[in-house]
């Protein structure tokens, strides 16, 4: 973890690189097992995870073609996160 002291001793270029690194990490999808044994996926929806049990993820994965088709069929009515 980078401390405030570390940041104050960095050059401008190093600070820019650090900001880019943090932005990349923020947008990266990562997984964690929750306290209740579910799979939490971070990096999809703001700062909160999307959490489902393994069998629920398996059902979604099985339906991935149908989900893609639904999105394509309804593209005009769908919005994206801002």
N, C-alpha and C positions, 0 to 999 in steps of 0.2 A: 504494500500500500504506500502511496506517495503522501508524504507529510507536507504541511505548509512550508516548513523550512526547506524541504527539497525543491518545492516550486519556486521559492524566492531566490534560490541560487541558480536556477536554470536560465539559459540564454533565451532570447526571443524565438529562435528556431526550435530549440528544445521544447519550449512551451507550446508552440504550434503543433509539433509532432505529438506531444502528450494529449492535446485536445483531440487531434485526429484519432489517436489510439482509443481514447475514452468514447468517442462517438461510434467508432467501429464496434467496440465491446457492447455498447448500449443496444445496437441494432442486431447483435448476434443472438440467434435462437439457442437457448440452452435448456437442459432438462435437469429435474431434481425429483427425488422420491419424497413425497410429502410425509408428514408425521403419521397420517392415516394409511399410508401405503399406496397412494395414488401417484400418477405421473403428472408433475407440474411442468408446463412449458413456459419459459420466460422469454420476452423479446417479441411477442406477438401483439399483445394488447397493453399499451401504456406500461405502467410499472407493476401491474398485477398479472399473475400467471393465469393461464388457462389450465385447469386441473380436472382430469378425468381418471377413472380407474383403468387399468390395463385392458380389460375386456371392452370398455367403451372406446378406447383408442383403436382397438382392433376392429370394432364395428365401423368406425369412421374410415379407417384405412381400406377396409373391404369396399366401402362405398365411394372411394376416391374418384372413380370414373364418373359416377352419377353426380357427384358434387361438382366436378369440372364441367360436365354438360349443363347442369343447372345454372352455373355461373355464366357460361357462354350464352345460354338461351335467354338469360335475364340481364345481360350486360348493361343494356340501356337504362334499366331501372335501379341498378346498384350504384352505390357510392363507395368511395375509398376513404380510409382514415386520413385525416388531415393533420 
